[in-house]
Amino acid sequence: MLNRWHRLSLQVKMTLIIIFIVGVSAGTTEWLEARSIQHTVEANVRDAALAVGRSVDQNVTSLAQLSNREARTKELEKILATLPDLLNIVLYEFPAEPGESPLPITSAGPTELPRQEGAPDLVQRVREERQSLIDFANREKTHRVFLAAPIFSRKAVVGATYAEFSTLQMDEALESLRQASRNRRLLTGLAIVVAINLFLYFKVHRPVKRLLTAVESVSQGTMTSVIPIEEQDELGELAGTFNDMVRKIREATHDNAELTESLRAMNDSLQLKVSEATAEVMQKNRALAHTNELLSAAQRDAARSQRLSAIGQVAANVAHKIGTPLTALSGHIQLMAEDPTLSTESRQRLETVEAQIERTSKIIQDMLLYARRPEPVRSPLDLNACVAECIALFRPEFDRRKIALVIEWSQHVEKVEADVQQLQEVFNNLIENALDAMPAGGTLITRISPHAELEQPDHRTWIEVEFSDTGCGMEAEQMAQIFQPFFTTKKARRGTGLGLAIALETVRAHGGQIKVDSNPGKGSRFTIVLPTDGGSR
């Protein structure tokens, strides 16, 4: 119930309160007026009834006069004729013995004298109480009032007057009066409720509604809401205060917008300056990184030159001191192999010795090649054709070892300035290593594509050649050393450990680099990245 009351609007609440107050006031007034009218009517009836009793008592001065039936009848009829509301009137005589019932003497009225019935209780009580008694108990139902008045003779109660008065006309008039009064109060209350509601609507509800509408508009960001001031009362003062508040908020919002716009402009300018400074710093950092890279490359080249010079001197000395004897030994072995009397076992031994001499000669030649690497003789080279020639060289070996070959050519790569022979040696070395890594077969993927790596400081065009196998792979410790001279992961007598070292130096001489990625048991991927200008810058 309280929740339903709280959900009602203010106007409905005030209307209900006014109706309640007016209703309670009208009901209270009607009840008080009804009580007053009832008391007045009962007083009038009482006075009329008592007047009848006194009139009869005054005309009876002795018991003989009371017993004079004819005289008493005329008197009662005369009284009945003068009082239209008097219905019946009966005279009773009290016997000398107190216990006996009163005896009716005479009566007047349309009702017959109740001789068979005993005297009313009201008559009995008059003898005991010695005063007039009026009974209003059932007036609302019967519309009658009953009177019992004593008749005295020498201060003794010798009889009683019993009368019945009709209050029907009076009650009907009283009810009509009450209905008229009730209608009048209803109309008056309705007029009061309507008048108060109209006053509250025009003086309270409508200004408050305007204020609420303006507050809602302001809460939604509309700062142009203004409440018209119609009265100079509290609501008018509240509307004026609200208008001042909205005006100040509007001015503060405008100032804040200007300040925000100024701060945004300053922020944009600051961001622009920071961006320009950052771009300048990044450009300088890139230039510095490029310079450091060039310096590091120069230092590496100097160290490499020193190392190669030392290795070259050692290799030349070794080649001079070992190469000549090996050549002589190889010639003698060949002459000995031509002896027809040589046994098969001896001939196999001579072939083994000759193979080792050739291997030793190959090592010496690789050392000389590594130490005295000639400068690349650059010419425009189609990497697709170069790689295709290398693959064609090893294709019988692929078939023999059951190695599947997957080639992804690219028709969108430019030609590179490079030494054809040196790059073929690099590609052959990588293909040969892939074959050795897949003794039980596998897949070799060769891919040629434009290099998609970003952040190239010199904005040159790069091309990458990738060789990916599904062989045994390498550990991280092995990958860190594979480009070191004389380091090899192959079995004994399968390599000199100079192939990848020579390949790295060749690629660097062309301005490129070699990347390697390998996982044990999953294979290895070698990626050669070359600039199209062949590193001639």
Residue pairs with C-beta under 8 A, 6 or more apart in sequence:
5 13
8 16
10 205
10 208
11 197
11 200
11 201
11 205
14 197
14 200
15 193
15 197
18 192
18 193
18 196
18 197
19 189
19 193
22 189
22 192
22 193
23 189
25 189
26 185
26 186
26 188
26 189
29 185
30 178
30 181
30 182
30 185
33 181
34 178
37 174
37 177
37 178
38 174
41 167
41 170
41 174
42 136
45 134
45 136
45 145
45 165
45 167
45 170
46 134
48 83
48 85
48 165
49 132
49 134
49 145
49 147
49 149
49 163
49 165
50 132
50 134
50 147
50 149
52 79
52 83
52 86
52 89
52 147
52 149
52 161
52 163
53 132
53 147
53 149
53 150
53 161
53 163
54 149
55 79
56 75
56 76
56 79
56 91
56 149
56 151
56 161
57 149
57 150
57 151
57 152
57 161
59 65
59 75
60 66
60 72
60 151
60 153
60 159
61 153
62 153
63 93
63 153
63 158
65 71
65 72
66 72
66 91
66 93
66 105
66 151
66 153
66 158
66 159
67 93
67 105
69 105
69 106
72 91
72 105
72 106
73 106
73 108
76 89
76 91
76 106
76 107
76 108
77 108
79 86
79 89
79 108
80 86
80 89
80 108
80 109
83 165
85 165
85 166
85 167
85 169
85 170
86 109
86 163
86 164
86 165
86 166
87 109
87 110
87 111
87 144
87 164
87 165
87 166
88 107
88 108
88 109
88 110
88 111
88 162
88 163
88 164
89 107
89 108
89 109
89 161
89 162
89 163
89 164
90 104
90 106
90 107
90 113
90 114
90 161
90 162
90 163
91 104
91 105
91 106
91 107
91 151
91 159
91 160
91 161
91 162
92 102
92 103
92 104
92 105
92 119
92 123
92 159
92 160
92 161
92 162
93 102
93 103
93 105
93 158
93 159
94 102
94 103
94 127
94 157
94 158
94 159
94 160
95 101
95 102
95 103
98 127
101 118
101 119
102 119
102 123
102 124
102 127
102 159
102 160
104 113
104 114
104 115
104 119
105 159
106 113
107 113
109 164
111 164
119 160
119 162
120 146
120 148
120 162
122 133
122 135
122 146
122 147
122 148
122 162
123 148
123 160
123 162
125 133
125 148
126 132
126 133
126 148
126 149
126 150
126 157
126 160
127 150
127 157
127 160
130 150
130 157
131 150
132 147
132 148
132 149
132 150
133 147
133 148
133 149
134 145
134 146
134 147
134 148
135 145
135 146
135 147
135 148
136 145
138 144
139 145
139 167
139 171
140 171
143 166
143 167
143 168
143 171
144 164
144 165
144 166
144 167
145 164
145 165
145 167
146 162
146 163
146 164
146 165
147 161
147 162
147 163
147 164
147 165
148 160
148 161
148 162
149 160
149 161
149 163
150 157
150 159
150 160
151 157
151 158
151 159
151 160
151 161
152 158
203 231
203 233
203 235
204 235
207 227
207 230
207 231
207 235
207 236
207 239
208 235
210 227
210 228
210 239
211 227
211 235
211 238
211 239
211 242
213 225
214 225
214 226
214 227
214 242
214 246
215 242
217 225
218 225
218 246
218 249
223 246
223 249
223 250
223 253
224 250
225 246
226 243
226 246
227 239
227 242
227 243
228 239
229 236
229 239
229 240
229 243
230 236
286 457
287 457
289 457
290 457
290 458
304 505
308 370
308 371
308 372
308 373
309 371
311 367
311 370
311 371
311 485
312 368
312 371
312 372
314 367
314 371
315 364
315 367
315 368
315 370
315 371
315 372
316 368
316 371
318 364
318 367
319 364
319 367
319 368
322 360
322 364
323 361
323 364
326 357
326 360
326 361
326 364
329 353
329 357
330 354
330 357
330 358
330 361
333 350
333 353
333 354
333 357
334 354
336 342
336 350
337 347
337 350
337 351
337 354
342 350
359 493
362 496
363 496
363 498
366 496
366 498
366 502
367 498
369 498
369 502
370 485
370 498
370 501
370 502
370 505
373 502
373 505
373 506
373 509
375 509
376 418
376 419
376 422
376 506
376 509
376 510
376 534
377 419
378 417
378 418
378 419
378 534
378 536
379 417
379 418
379 419
379 420
380 415
380 416
380 417
381 415
381 416
381 417
381 418
381 420
381 423
382 415
383 413
383 415
383 416
383 423
383 448
383 463
383 465
383 530
384 409
384 410
384 413
384 448
386 420
386 423
386 424
386 427
387 407
387 427
387 446
387 448
387 465
389 424
390 424
390 427
390 428
390 431
391 405
391 407
391 431
391 446
393 428
394 428
394 431
394 432
394 435
395 405
397 403
397 435
398 405
398 435
398 444
401 435
401 438
401 439
401 441
402 441
403 435
403 438
403 441
403 442
403 443
403 444
404 441
404 442
404 443
404 444
405 443
405 444
405 446
406 443
406 444
406 445
406 446
407 445
407 446
407 447
408 445
408 446
408 447
408 448
408 449
409 448
410 448
410 449
410 450
412 450
413 448
413 449
413 450
413 463
414 461
414 463
414 532
415 532
416 463
416 510
416 530
416 531
416 532
416 533
416 534
417 532
417 533
417 534
417 536
418 510
418 530
418 534
419 506
419 510
422 506
422 509
422 510
423 506
423 510
425 502
425 503
425 506
426 502
426 503
426 506
426 507
426 528
427 465
427 467
429 499
429 500
429 502
429 503
430 467
430 503
430 526
430 528
431 444
431 467
432 499
433 499
433 500
434 444
434 467
434 469
434 471
434 524
435 444
436 471
436 490
436 494
436 495
437 469
437 471
437 472
437 473
437 523
437 524
438 444
438 469
438 470
438 471
438 472
442 469
442 470
442 471
442 523
443 469
443 470
444 467
444 468
444 469
444 470
445 466
445 467
445 468
445 469
446 465
446 466
446 467
446 468
447 464
447 465
447 466
447 468
448 463
448 464
448 465
448 466
449 463
449 464
449 466
450 461
450 462
450 463
450 464
451 462
451 463
451 464
451 529
453 462
453 529
456 462
458 537
460 531
460 532
460 533
460 537
461 531
461 532
462 512
462 529
462 530
462 531
462 532
463 529
463 530
463 531
463 532
464 527
464 528
464 529
464 530
465 527
465 528
465 530
466 525
466 526
466 527
466 528
467 525
467 526
467 527
468 523
468 524
468 525
468 526
469 523
469 524
469 525
470 522
470 523
471 523
471 524
472 520
472 521
472 523
473 518
473 519
473 520
473 521
473 522
473 523
473 524
474 482
474 489
474 518
474 520
474 524
475 520
478 489
479 516
479 518
481 487
482 489
482 500
482 516
483 500
483 501
483 504
483 514
484 497
484 501
485 497
485 498
485 501
486 496
486 497
486 498
487 497
488 494
488 495
488 496
488 497
503 514
504 514
507 513
507 514
507 528
507 530
509 535
510 530
510 531
510 534
510 535
511 530
511 531
511 533
511 534
511 535
511 536
511 537
512 528
512 529
512 530
512 531
512 535
513 528
513 529
514 526
514 527
514 528
514 529
515 526
515 527
515 529
516 524
516 525
516 526
516 527
517 524
517 525
517 527
518 524
518 525
531 537
